[in-house]
Amino acid sequence: MLLKSDNLKIAVIGGGPAGLMAAEAAIALGARVDLFDAMASVGRKFLLAGKGGLNLTHSESLENFILRYGPRQEQIQSLLAGFGPVALREWARELGVETFIGTSGRVFPTDFKSAPLLRSWLRRLRQHGMTIHVRHRWCGWAGSETLRFSTPQGDRLVSPDAVVLALGGGSWPKFGSDGAWVPLLAGRGVLIEPLKPTNCGFDVDWSPHLRGRYAGHPVKPVIVAGTTQEGVEFRQQGEFIVTETGIEGGVIYAISAFLRDEIAKRGTVLIRLDLAPDRDVSRLISDLSRPRGSRSMASHLQRRIGISGVKAGLLREYVSKKDFADPILLGTAIKSLPVRLVAPRPLEEAISTAGGVAFEALDGRLMLRTLPGVFCSGEMLDWEAPTGGYLLTACFASGHAAGVGAVRWFQSTRHST
């Protein structure tokens, strides 16, 4: 049972999935929650995530699910033990939102939309007493424990019993995740790993011709492969989009952590594109070696290999005119076209953020060791994952852990007094 629940006031700062889940978990244990957000409404990035269909979580086994979190598997596994993919789907069902498993194993609401889920969730939270304060930008502390917010009406001071920070990373600043919290916590001695883009695009030094003609064109199907400096091979099939500055899209997002880290070590990274995943190189060479008669090379390539448009443009970008006429060299290039990536796109363009508050700075309840009573959750923690439901699931799980942790910490302090 909660001790003196009427006296427990928790401030949750940040109205994304992690913050809202922290509020719900704390309310379920009897706390009174005030939620503060710098924007004019809460859940903006959550709504954006649902524009193309809200990928809530993934249906694969928990054993495989955990592997998606790389070096932070152990920490995320602990969080998912308290609120994992199965619990997340049941939670959505309780809100009146049924989910289904797509052909890729991804889990979506039956209507694919995020807005109905968010509306139902906010309605329930308000019914249980949560108060939302929008246009409240957290500016740190006034003194040792009092929170200071900037509002249209001027500064406001708030003194809760516990605080849950759910301020996001540094991607999509126009939706509130601007990383402005980093110096505030660093100034209080919190260990923070530098924020870095993940699930992001990369720059390529395209020629003006390719940039002007093919920007916005999808490349599919394609396999992207390469080798890290340590000799670790990566290989991913999917699709990407040629942009004016380089490449982006699902297959690139899936390996963005590898690519970003390799660029940090080497300055650039070389990837190899297989533009014909369904054919081996010997078949390609055989097909390209057939007489083409009066047909142009472009027509021959399209008829024999099925390559045209942007794929043909990529070949022209990297294969010399002389090599283009050689079936062996052209076939080899189709199966392993080298493309050099020179930089990740800026943090504010990334889907999500790596880096943030180090888990070493937190105890098992996600409380900051240097700031008793202050808990962290969501994307502001130092973890990363690919798209596919893994990002949202960990945000929900960490928010739940932080909300429960704040209440349990309050209980323990009351017991000790």
N, C-alpha and C positions, 0 to 999 in steps of 0.2 A: 504493500500500500504506500502511496505517496505521502510524505510527511508534510503537513500544513500546505496542502496543494493550493489553497486560496492565496497564499503568500508567494508562491513561486511565479516569477515573471521572467519569461525568456524573450529575448530580442533575436529575431532571425533577420539577417541582413542579406537580401538577395531573393528575388521572387521567381527563380527558375525551378526546374524539377527538384534539385537538391534542397533548396531552401523550403519549398512547399512541403516536401516529404519530411524534412526535419520538423517543421511546424506540426504536421499531422502526427508524427510519432510522439512528440512532446505533449500535445493535447490529449492523445490517447492515454497518457500516464498522469493526466490531471493538471498539467501546467496551463498557465494563461500566456498566450503568445501574441506578440506584436510583430508584424512582418513589415520590413522597410525595404523600399526599392527606389533606385534613382530615377527610373523611367516613369512615364505617365500611366503605365499599366504593367501588370506582372505577366511573366511567361512569354515574352516576345520572341525569344530565340526558340522556345519550345514550339510556338505556332509556326515559325519559319521552318523548323525541321519537318513539320507535317505538310508542307506545301506540295511536295511530290509524293506524299503517302507517309504517314507516321510509322517509322520502323521502331517499334517499342522495345523489342528484345529479339533473342534468337532461340530457336528450339533445340539446338545441338546439345549433346550431353554436357553436363557440368564440367566433366573432366576436360573436354575439348574447349569448352567456353572459357575456362580459366586461362588456357594457353594464350588467348588473345591479348593478354595484358603484359606480356613480355617480362621485363625485370621486376615488375610489381605484382606478379602473380600471387605471391604469398599474402600480401596485404589486401588485395582485392578479394581473394578467396575468403578471407576472414569476414569481409563486409558482406559478401554474397551469402554467407552462411546465415546471416540475420535477415536478409531480404533479397532473394535471388530471382531468377527469371520466372520460376513457377509462381512464387508469391506475387510478382509484379502482374502477371496475367490475372490472378485471382483478385487482386486489388482493383484492376480495371473492371472486372466483371461486377464487383460490388458497387462500382460507380455507374453501372448500367451500360458499360461498353464491352461488347463481346470482341474477341480477337480470333484470328485464324493464322495458320502457318502457310506461308507461300511456298512456291516450288523450290526456292533457294534455302528454305529453312527459316527465313526471317519471319517475325511475328508482327502483324499489323492489326489495327482495329478493323472491323468488318467494313466500315465506311471509309477507311484509310485516313480519316481526318483527325487532327489534333484538337480543334476548337471545341467540339462537343465534350471531349474528355476533360479539357481544362475548365470549361464552364461548370460541369457537374462537380469537379473537384473543388473549385473555389466556393461553390454554393455550400457544399458540405463543411468545408473549413470555417466558413462564416457562421454557419448554423451552430458549430461547436465552439464559437467564441473568438476565433482569430480575427484580429483587427489589422487591416492593411493600410499602410501609410505610403503613398506614392510621392514621387518628386522629393524624396529624402535621400540625398547623397551622403554616404558615410565619409567623414573627414578625419576619423581617428578618435582620439580620446581627449577629453578635457579633464586633466588630472589623471589619476591612476585607473579608475574604473568607469567613469562616466563617459558615455558615447556622445560624440558630437556629429550632428547632421546639418547639412546645408539645405535649406528649403526656400521656396519662393517668398516665404514670409520672414526669412532670416534664419539664423542658427537656432538649432533646437538641441537641448541636452536631455539624455535619457539614461536612467540608472537601473538596468535590469539585474536580476540575480545571476543570469548566465546569458551567454551570447553564442549564437551559431552563425558563422560566416559562410555564405554560399554565393560568393561574388564572381564566379566564373573565372575563365582564364583571360587571355588577351585578344582572342579572336572576336570578330564582329562587334567592335566598340559601339557602333550606332545602336546596338540592341542592349547595351549596358555592360558587356564584358570587355572592359578596357584596361585591366591590369593595374588600375590606379591604387589598388590596395597594397601592391608590392612594397613601396617605400614605407607605408604605414606600419606594416608588420616587421619589415627588416629593421626599422628604427627601434623596435622593441626586442630585438635580439632573436627573431625567428629565422631559422635556416630556410632559405628559399633558393631553389634551383632556377636558373634563368628560364624565362618563358620562351618557348620555341614553337614554330608552326608544325602541325601534323595534320594528316588528311588534307594535304595541300597540293597545289600545282608547282611546277618548276619552270625556270627560264631556259630557253634554248636559243642559240644565235641563228634564227632562221634567216634565210635570204629574203629580201623584199618581195620577190615573186611568190614564194611559198606563203609568206605571211599574208600578203594581199589577196591571194586566190583561195587559200584553204582555211583561214582562221574561222573557227566555228564548226568545222567539219568533223564528224566522229570517225574514228578508226576502229573498225571491228570486223570480225574478231581478230584479236592480236594477243601474242604472248610477249611479255616483257621479262627479260632475264638479265642477270649480271652476277658479279662476284664482289664481295666486300674486301676491304684491305686485309682482313683476317682470313680470307679464303672461304667465307661462308657464301654459298650460292643462294640466290633468290630467283624465283620463277613464278609468274602470276599470269593467268589468262583472264581476259575480259575486254574492256574497251576504254579508250580515252578520247579526248577532244583536242584537236590542234587549236591553240589560241594565238593571239597576236604576239604574245611574249614567250610561248612555249607549249607545254602540255599540261592537262589536268583531266580528272575523271576517275572512275572507280578503280581501274586497275592500277593507276598511279597512287591513289590514296592508300590502297592496301599495302603498298611497300614504301610509303613516304618516309617512315621512320628510318629505314635502311638508307634510302637515298639522301635524306637530310644529313644523317650522321656521316656518311661517306664524303659528302661535299665539305662538311666541317673539317674532316681529317685531310682530304686530298686537294681541296679547292674546286674540283669538279668530279663528276662521276659518269662513267660510260655505261649506258644500257644497250641491250641488243633486242631488236624487234623481230619477231617472227610474224611476217605479214600473211602467211599461209599455214596456219596451225594444223589444217587437216591434210596436208601433203608433206611427204618427206622430200629431201633435197634431190634424191635420184629421180624421183618422178617429175619434179619441177624441171630438172635439166633435160630429161627426155622430152617433156612437152614443149619446152622452149626451143629444142633442137629441130622440131618439125619445120618443114619449109613453110614460109609465110607468103610466098608469091608476091603479089603486088600490094598486099596489105601493109599498112604502116606498122611500126613497132608497137605503137599504142594499141592498135586493133589486135595485133597478134597476142600481146600480153593479156588483153581482156578476154579474148576468145579462148586461149589455151589455159590460162591460169585463173581467170576471173578477177584480175586486179585492174582497177581503173580509178579515176578520181583522185582522192587524197592519198591513197596507198601508192598509186603511180607517181604522184607528186613527191612523196617522200623518197621513193627510189631515185627519181631525177635529182633530188636535192643532194644525195650522197653518192650516187654511182656515176662515174664519168661516162661520157658518150661512147668512148671506146669499149669500156667494160660492159656497157649496156648491150652491146651487140654480141657479147660472148655468153652463150647459154650457161656455161659452168659458173662464171663469175656472177652473172645476174641471178641465177638460181640460188647461189650461196648467199648473196645479198638479201634476197627475199626471205630466207630463213634466219638471217642473222645480220640485220641492218644496224650499224653502230650509230647511236645518237648520244651526243654529250650534253648532259645537264649541267648548267653553270651555277644555279642558285635556286633555293626554294623561294616561292612567292612570299611577300611580306606577311607578317603575323596576322594583321587585320583582315587578310583575305582567306585565311585558313578556316576549315570547318571546325577544328578544335585545336587545343593547346597542349603541348608537353611542358614539363617543368612545373614549378609552383612550390607550394609548401611541402618540404621534405617530410616523409613519414617518420624519419628519425626525430623530427621536432615535435611529434605527437605521441601521446600515450595510446593505449589500446582502445580508449573511448573516443579518439580523435580530438582530444583536448591538447592545446598547446602547452608544452611543459613549462615555458617561460611565462605563460599568462593563464593561470588557473581560472577556470570558468569560461574560457573562450575556446570554442570548438570550430573546426574547419570541415568543409564538405565539398563535394562536387568537383568541378574542373579546376578549381584553384589548388587542388592537391597534385602532387607530382606523380602522375600516371598518364598513360595514353593507350589508346586502343583504336582499331580500325572501325570504319562505319559498319553497319549491319546489325545495330541494336546494342552493341557492346558499350558504346558511350553512354547512352541513356540509362542502361541498366546499372552501371557503376555509379552514375550520378544519383539515381534513386536510392541505391544501396548505401552509399556514403551519407546521404542526407538522413536516412532512417537511423543509421548508427550514431550520427552526431546528435540527433534529437533525443534518442534514448540515452545517449551518454550524458547529455546536459542534465537530464532529470536525475539519473543515477548519481551523478556527481553531487548535485544539490542534496540528495538524500544522504549521501555519505558525510557531507559536511555538517548536516544537521545532527546526524548520529554522533559525530565526534564532539559536538557541543552539548 
